[in-house]
Amino acid sequence: MSDEEKDELDALLDQYTAEAAAQTKKVLAGPRKKGYQVQGQKRAREEALATPIGSENKGYQEGQGIGASAKGMAQPIELNLKTGRGGLGVEEAKKKQREQAAEEENHARLQRAASVLEDQKKYSERAKSDYELRRCLQQLELGWKSSQQLERNRLLGVEDQRQVEEMVIARLAQLVESLPALWPEEEIVDETAEDTETMGKEACSIPDPLARLKAMPLEERPSIPIQTQLSTMIRHLRQNLYCMYCGCTFHDVHDMASSCPGETEEEH
């Protein structure tokens, strides 16, 4: 390439460079779009707010209160920029409403949780009480059968089975008086039944005192806690040297004291 061609190429590059610089200057000098202006203002504001007040401000020392006695505010007033189009105080009112709604919702949620816990507690207590009641009734019935069997064992020489049962009931009359949970329910006779004579015979076949107790209305029967009735039954059996939980009869009081863990099911 000759020197003339090199000079011509250099002149052309200089011209392009000058035109590009002029165009860039024109663009920078022209009006900017609103979006860029807003972003620039926001960035400048954030930078300014992030910059702490310097000690060059008259009357201000970092960490100390303002004023002659240095007892004034130690921190600048926080800016609360308004960016929406609502009137003054609208945002603050909406904020309070949101906070109040959140507080009410939290209070309602706590009340619901407390109500659920209370219902669960009541259900658990009721289920436990029902289980204990059923358990006591089962043990009471088992104790009653054991009491009858103990009396039958004492009447092995009597051959008449009906007489044996009547004597068993008679001997246990005082015990059954204190155990209303074992009393038969009040009999209801169906007047339209075809075989009323048979029903009457069955009702009369119940030996005393159960027949008398069966005729007693439910509302007139004594109200004795089932736990008390069970304790009465256990004492009666132990007086006869029998432990319902061990399931055996002991030779004497000393044998029972040394071999039986105690009177309650938990001790066994």
Phi, psi and omega per residue, in radians:
M1 nan 2.358 -3.105
S2 -1.404 2.924 -3.122
D3 -1.153 -0.574 -3.132
E4 -1.161 -0.718 3.136
E5 -1.152 -0.698 3.106
K6 -1.079 -0.737 3.135
D7 -1.127 -0.689 -3.134
E8 -1.150 -0.713 3.126
L9 -1.159 -0.718 3.120
D10 -1.105 -0.716 3.122
A11 -1.100 -0.683 3.140
L12 -1.147 -0.738 3.120
L13 -1.136 -0.685 3.106
D14 -1.102 -0.681 -3.139
Q15 -1.120 -0.778 3.127
Y16 -1.101 -0.683 -3.140
T17 -1.144 -0.722 3.126
A18 -1.148 -0.713 3.133
E19 -1.138 -0.729 3.131
A20 -1.127 -0.715 3.128
A21 -1.121 -0.702 3.124
A22 -1.138 -0.706 3.128
Q23 -1.145 -0.717 3.117
T24 -1.108 -0.722 3.125
K25 -1.141 -0.649 3.115
K26 -1.144 -0.734 -3.134
V27 -1.147 -0.743 -3.128
L28 -1.196 -0.551 -3.125
A29 -1.398 -0.273 -3.088
G30 -1.383 2.936 3.133
P31 -1.155 2.438 3.128
R32 -1.598 2.796 3.100
K33 -1.261 2.771 -3.065
K34 -1.110 -0.661 -3.138
G35 -1.065 -0.757 3.117
Y36 -1.150 -0.657 3.129
Q37 -1.127 -0.757 -3.140
V38 -1.113 -0.770 3.126
Q39 -1.104 -0.698 3.118
G40 -1.140 -0.725 3.109
Q41 -1.122 -0.727 3.139
K42 -1.121 -0.764 3.139
R43 -1.123 -0.731 3.133
A44 -1.146 -0.680 3.125
R45 -1.134 -0.776 3.139
E46 -1.107 -0.693 3.116
E47 -1.130 -0.696 -3.132
A48 -1.189 -0.719 3.138
L49 -1.212 -0.512 3.128
A50 -1.342 -0.244 -3.131
T51 -1.573 2.043 -3.127
P52 -1.173 2.722 3.096
I53 -1.173 2.283 -3.114
G54 -1.480 2.895 -3.140
S55 -1.265 -0.111 3.103
E56 -1.283 -0.256 3.069
N57 -1.185 2.297 -3.087
K58 -1.170 2.282 3.097
G59 1.440 0.135 -3.110
Y60 -2.206 2.272 3.013
Q61 -2.209 2.264 -3.070
E62 -1.010 2.240 3.134
G63 1.552 -0.125 -3.135
Q64 -2.007 2.703 3.096
G65 -1.315 2.698 -3.134
I66 -1.430 2.889 3.130
G67 1.813 2.945 -3.093
A68 -1.140 -0.610 -3.126
S69 -1.613 0.000 3.136
A70 1.037 0.544 3.124
K71 -1.912 0.114 -3.137
G72 -1.427 -2.809 -3.109
M73 -1.126 2.387 3.118
A74 -1.673 -0.296 3.140
Q75 -2.176 2.522 3.118
P76 -1.104 2.735 3.074
I77 -1.150 2.284 -3.118
E78 -1.272 2.349 -3.133
L79 -1.386 2.439 3.063
N80 -2.121 1.547 -3.034
L81 -1.254 2.391 3.112
K82 -1.771 1.999 -3.100
T83 -1.921 -0.289 -3.131
G84 -1.493 -3.072 -3.109
R85 -1.828 0.082 3.128
G86 -1.294 2.879 -3.140
G87 -1.268 3.035 -3.140
L88 -1.112 2.323 3.118
G89 1.547 -0.170 -3.105
V90 -1.161 -0.816 -3.127
E91 -1.091 -0.686 3.135
E92 -1.143 -0.710 3.108
A93 -1.125 -0.739 3.110
K94 -1.121 -0.662 3.121
K95 -1.105 -0.745 3.115
K96 -1.121 -0.690 3.114
Q97 -1.100 -0.745 3.118
R98 -1.115 -0.752 3.122
E99 -1.109 -0.715 3.131
Q100 -1.155 -0.726 3.114
A101 -1.113 -0.710 3.122
A102 -1.142 -0.684 3.121
E103 -1.146 -0.739 3.110
E104 -1.118 -0.705 3.125
E105 -1.141 -0.700 3.109
N106 -1.138 -0.712 3.109
H107 -1.116 -0.746 3.123
A108 -1.128 -0.671 3.131
R109 -1.131 -0.718 3.107
L110 -1.135 -0.677 3.105
Q111 -1.124 -0.729 3.107
R112 -1.102 -0.746 3.120
A113 -1.099 -0.734 3.121
A114 -1.126 -0.677 3.128
S115 -1.137 -0.709 3.117
V116 -1.119 -0.752 3.125
L117 -1.107 -0.697 3.128
E118 -1.139 -0.740 3.110
D119 -1.114 -0.720 3.115
Q120 -1.105 -0.704 3.128
K121 -1.118 -0.788 3.138
K122 -1.102 -0.738 3.134
Y123 -1.098 -0.748 3.136
S124 -1.101 -0.769 3.130
E125 -1.132 -0.711 -3.140
R126 -1.170 -0.715 3.122
A127 -1.124 -0.713 3.111
K128 -1.121 -0.743 3.131
S129 -1.123 -0.737 3.124
D130 -1.112 -0.704 3.132
Y131 -1.130 -0.779 3.137
E132 -1.093 -0.671 3.116
L133 -1.116 -0.831 3.131
R134 -1.088 -0.694 3.138
R135 -1.118 -0.750 3.112
C136 -1.109 -0.701 3.120
L137 -1.123 -0.719 3.118
Q138 -1.086 -0.781 -3.141
Q139 -1.187 -0.607 3.117
L140 -1.141 -0.755 3.104
E141 -1.136 -0.688 3.088
L142 -1.108 -0.721 3.103
G143 -1.117 -0.656 3.114
W144 -1.131 -0.738 3.098
K145 -1.129 -0.681 3.110
S146 -1.144 -0.684 3.110
S147 -1.095 -0.751 3.111
Q148 -1.100 -0.726 -3.121
Q149 -1.159 -0.644 3.085
L150 -1.068 -0.734 3.118
E151 -1.188 -0.656 3.116
R152 -1.117 -0.659 3.137
N153 -1.087 -0.517 3.119
R154 -1.361 -0.240 -3.089
L155 -2.001 0.572 -3.114
L156 -1.118 -0.399 -3.128
G157 -1.391 -0.198 -3.127
V158 -1.535 2.192 -3.063
E159 -1.529 -0.587 -3.110
D160 -1.229 1.966 -3.077
Q161 -1.148 -0.675 3.128
R162 -1.129 -0.698 3.114
Q163 -1.134 -0.646 3.098
V164 -1.070 -0.812 -3.101
E165 -1.127 -0.690 3.125
E166 -1.143 -0.692 3.120
M167 -1.198 -0.627 3.095
V168 -1.087 -0.841 -3.141
I169 -1.103 -0.689 -3.139
A170 -1.119 -0.704 -3.139
R171 -1.220 -0.494 -3.123
L172 -1.704 0.210 -3.073
A173 -1.052 -0.790 -3.116
Q174 -1.135 -0.640 3.121
L175 -1.164 -0.808 -3.065
V176 -1.191 -0.397 3.087
E177 -1.083 -0.531 -3.111
S178 -1.671 0.149 -3.120
L179 -2.206 1.231 -3.091
P180 -1.116 -0.333 3.108
A181 -1.137 -0.358 -3.141
L182 -1.641 -0.121 -3.105
W183 -1.179 2.488 3.076
P184 -1.139 2.616 3.086
E185 -1.217 2.743 -3.116
E186 -1.069 2.253 -3.074
E187 -1.293 2.354 3.071
I188 -2.000 2.020 -3.087
V189 -1.637 2.232 3.114
D190 -1.479 2.005 -3.091
E191 -1.184 -0.376 -3.115
T192 -1.575 0.029 -3.121
A193 -1.152 2.526 -3.096
E194 -1.319 -0.704 -3.049
D195 -1.856 1.175 -3.128
T196 -1.216 -0.498 -3.131
E197 -1.145 -0.697 3.123
T198 -1.152 -0.688 3.125
M199 -1.114 -0.681 3.112
G200 -1.123 -0.678 3.113
K201 -1.148 -0.708 3.132
E202 -1.128 -0.673 3.128
A203 -1.147 -0.667 -3.119
C204 -1.315 -0.313 -3.092
S205 -1.314 -0.203 3.132
I206 -1.308 2.129 -3.089
P207 -1.291 2.752 3.048
D208 -1.191 2.602 0.076
P209 -1.600 0.106 -3.085
L210 -1.115 -0.590 3.125
A211 -1.104 -0.721 3.125
R212 -1.203 -0.692 -3.141
L213 -1.189 -0.585 3.137
K214 -1.153 -0.568 -3.130
A215 -1.359 -0.201 -3.119
M216 -1.315 2.221 3.112
P217 -1.009 2.601 -3.073
L218 -1.071 -0.645 -3.090
E219 -1.247 -0.294 -3.139
E220 -1.657 -0.066 -3.116
R221 -1.339 2.555 -3.114
P222 -1.149 2.532 3.122
S223 -1.746 1.742 -3.134
I224 -2.052 2.230 3.138
P225 -0.958 2.491 -3.084
I226 -1.103 -0.561 3.112
Q227 -1.149 -0.641 3.107
T228 -1.159 -0.724 3.111
Q229 -1.102 -0.706 3.124
L230 -1.133 -0.698 3.098
S231 -1.091 -0.683 3.092
T232 -1.088 -0.742 3.132
M233 -1.127 -0.754 -3.122
I234 -1.117 -0.720 3.112
R235 -1.107 -0.702 3.119
H236 -1.084 -0.773 -3.130
L237 -1.142 -0.716 -3.122
R238 -1.218 -0.520 3.034
Q239 -1.128 -0.441 3.082
N240 -1.710 0.352 3.058
L241 1.077 0.562 3.120
Y242 -2.157 2.327 3.061
C243 -1.916 2.113 -3.107
M244 -1.145 -0.583 -3.088
Y245 -1.444 -0.571 3.031
C246 -1.328 -0.508 3.118
G247 1.297 0.524 -3.122
C248 -2.625 2.860 3.082
T249 -1.790 2.384 -3.115
F250 -1.695 2.808 -3.085
H251 -1.251 -0.725 -3.122
D252 -2.732 -3.098 -3.095
V253 -1.109 -0.692 -3.129
H254 -1.158 -0.663 3.097
D255 -1.100 -0.744 3.117
M256 -1.133 -0.760 -3.112
A257 -1.102 -0.613 -3.096
S258 -1.515 -0.418 -3.044
S259 -1.821 -0.508 -3.083
C260 -1.589 2.274 -3.123
P261 -1.134 -0.518 -3.105
G262 2.904 -3.008 -3.045
E263 -1.559 -0.409 -3.017
T264 -1.748 2.838 3.111
E265 -1.186 -0.596 -3.138
E266 -1.101 -0.620 3.141
E267 -1.228 -0.311 3.115
H268 -1.593 nan nan
